[in-house]
Amino acid sequence: MGRKQDRAAPAVPFAYEGLVRTLQLGNALRERSDEQISPRLRRMLNLIAELPDVLAASFATSSPDERCDQLLEKVAEIHIEIDPVFDWIRHHRSHEAAKSLKDRLRQIFVEVLECASCDIPEYAEGAPQREPMDDPSDGWRRTFGLGSTVIRYVAELHILANAIDLEVVPETAGRTQHQRRLTVDVEAGVVHIDGRAVALNGTKPVKKRLAEFIKDLLDADGDYVKTPDKLKTSTIEDQPVEVQDLIEAQSGAGRRIPRKRIWRS
């Protein structure tokens, strides 16, 4: 006789979003500095890695609705806490990389909630049989697949956290409040100020020309550099205020970024 089909998942795969929106009310005060990103990511990847176990434990109750409620709290917590990490990836890697990781995590959330509504005899009373002796239920097969997906995702986050550790230099006691860590991506026309990408204004050739000049200013280590003839004063004055504040001009000497504004670790 065939095995009883798993209970159909409720049509609320994204129900956790309501809880997320409620929790986001206080999110504006959350610390999002670069130095906090790697520790935050490591906390989150540990919580994500625990999701299959939290799912199994939720079967201590026979009510699918109660199981979903338990999982909703954990899912919402991760969703809120990991958001600054996705912002960092968007600014320091690419929009596509951030979107890919976010979409994959969303699918894990959906699968967790749908598995919580399944009929899984092997998870009776919250004590899962990792390797059922008989033919496993469809629900058990589905949660086993979820576990594999989570393992791969968490492994990728571990690699990312290690890479961030190498990129982000912590503040030190020798740095003043006016000093900035500066790097320039000439091809992209972007200045990285304390790890935050600031896009230059203008057409692609203009941004590249300005980025090359800013790089020259950094290489000059506080000395004045003659402004290129093709670089108009109005172009420099039209840049984001963060960039304008870095550069000093002196008639007859050119422009410079003073040493006191540059942090070299």
N, C-alpha and C positions, 0 to 999 in steps of 0.2 A: 504494500500500500504506500502511495507516495507521501512524502513529507508535507506537512501542513505549510502553506505559503506564509511567508513573513507578512506581518501586519503592514499595510500600506503606510507610507510616511505621510504625515500631515502636510497640507499645502501651505506650510509656513517656513520654508527653508531660510528666509531672511528675517524671521521674526525678531532676532536679536537686535536688529537695527534700532528698534524703538527704545530698548534699554540703553543702547550705545548713545543715542541722542541725549537721553537724560543725563548720563554720566559726563557727557561732553560739556555740560554747563560750566564746570569748574576747570576745564582743560586749558583755558587761556593763561592761567597762572603757573602752568607746569614748566619746570626747567627743561630747556632744550639745548643747552650748550654742547659743543662738540665733545668736550671731555666726558659728558654723561652718556653719549650714544652707545659706546661699546658695552659698558656695564648694563645699560638698559636692555640692549639686545641680548646679552647673555642671560639676563633674568627671564626675558620673554621666551627664548628658545628652550629654556628648561620647562617653562609652563606649557609650551606647545608639545614638548616631548611627553609630558604627563597626560595629555588629552586621552589617549587610548585607555590608560588605567583609570582615569576619572570616569570615562564612559562605562567601563566594565563595572566599577563600583556603584554607579547609579542604578544598576539592575537589582540592587538590594530592595528597591521598591518595584512593585508589579505595575505601577501606573506609568504609562508612557508620558503623560503630561507632566508628572512630577519629575521624571527623568530629564525631560527637555528643560524644565525650569532650572534644575541643578546645572545642566550644561550651559544654559544661557548666561549664568553669572560668570562662569570661567571664560567663556568665549568673549563676552563683553569686556572683561578685564584685560584680556590680551589685546583685543581690538584697539582699546584706548591707549594702552601703555606702549604699543609698538608703533603707533602713528608717527612720533617724532623720528623714528628710525627710517621710515619710508620717506619722510621729508628730507632727511640727510642724504639718502640715496638719490633722490630726485635732484638735489642741488650739486652733489659731488660725483655722481655717476651719470645717470640719464633718466629722463621721464619714463622711458620704456622699461628700464631695469626695475625701477620702483613699482611700476604698474604690474609687471610680471609677477614679482614676489607678492604683491598685495592680492592679486587675483588668485594666485595659487593658495594663499592662506585662506581666502574667502571660501574657496572650494573645500578646503579641509573643514572649516567651520560648518558648512552646509552638510557635509557628509557625517560629521559628528552628530549633528542634530537629527538627521534622518535615521542614522543607526540607532539613536536612542529610542526611536519609535518602533523599531523592529521587534519581532518575536525571536529571541535568541535563547533557546533552552540551555545552551552551554554556559550562559551567564547567570543562571538562576541564583538568586540571593546575593548577587554581587561578587560571587567567587568563580571567576571564569576558568574554564578548562582550556588551557593553551593549545593542547593537541587532542581533540576529541578522538576517542577510539573508534566510534562508528562514523558513518557518513555525516559530515558536519552540515549544519543548517545553512541556508542561504545568508542569514543574518551574520553568522559566525564568519563565513567566507568574506562578507563585505567588510566587517570590522578588521579582519586580518589584512585585507588590502589597504584599509585606512592606516593601519600601523606601519606598513611598508612605506606608504606615501609620506607619513609624518617623519619617519627615520631619514628619508632622502632630503626632505625639506630642512630638517634641523641640522643635518650635516652641512648643507649649503650655508646656513646661517652661521655655523661655527667658523667656516672659512671666511665669511664676510667679517665677522667680529675680529678675527685675527688680522685681517687686512686693515681694518679701521684702527686697531691698536698701533699699527706701524705708521699710519697716516697722521693721526691726531697727536700733536705734541702737547702735553699738559702745560698749564700755566706754571711759571716758576716765580720765586720771590723776587728775582732780579728784574722782572718785567714791570714797566710803569703802565698806568692806565691809558696813556696816549700811544703806546707802541702797538704795532700790528704785524702779524705774520703775513707776508705778501708773496704771492706767486702769480705769474702771468701765463695764460694760455693764448699765445699769439694767434694761432689758426682759428680758434673759436671766438676771439675777441672778448675774452673774459678775464677779469682780475679776481683772484681768490684772496679775500681779506679775512684773516682768522678762520680759514677753511670755508667761508661762505662765498659762493660764486656771485659776482656782480658783473652783469653783462654791460658792455660798453654800448653807447648809442651811435647810430650812424649806419651807412651802408657797409657792406662786408669789406670793401677795400679800405674805407676810412677806419673801421674798427681795427683792422689788422695793422694799419699804419700807426694808430694810436697805441695799440698794445705793444708794438715793437719799441715805441718811444718810452713807454712806461718801464719796459724791461731794461732799456738803456739807463734809465734813471736809477733803477735798483742796482744795476751793475756799477754805476758811478759811486755808490756808497756815500751819498750825501753831497757830492760835488755837483756843480751846475753843469748842465748839458744844453747846448744850443738847440732851440726848437727847430725841427725840420721845416724847410720852406713850404712843403706841401701840407703841413699840418696847421690849420687855421686856429687862431685864438678862440674863435667862436665855437669851434669843435670841442676844444678842451672844456670851455665854460658850459657846454651843453651836456656834460657827462653827469652821472649820478653823483649826488653830494658826497657819498663816501669816497669816491675817486678824487673829486675836486679838493676835498679836505687834506688829501695826502700831499698835494703838489704845491710848491711855492714858486713864484716867478720873480725875477729881478731884471730890470731893464738893462740891456747890454750884456747880461751874463747868461740868460736863458732860464731854464727851470730845473728844479731839483726836488727830490723827496728827502727831507732832512734825516740824518742818522737817528735822531731822537724819536722819529716816528716808525722806525723799522725794528722789528724784533727778530733777532737771529739767534736761534737756539743752538 
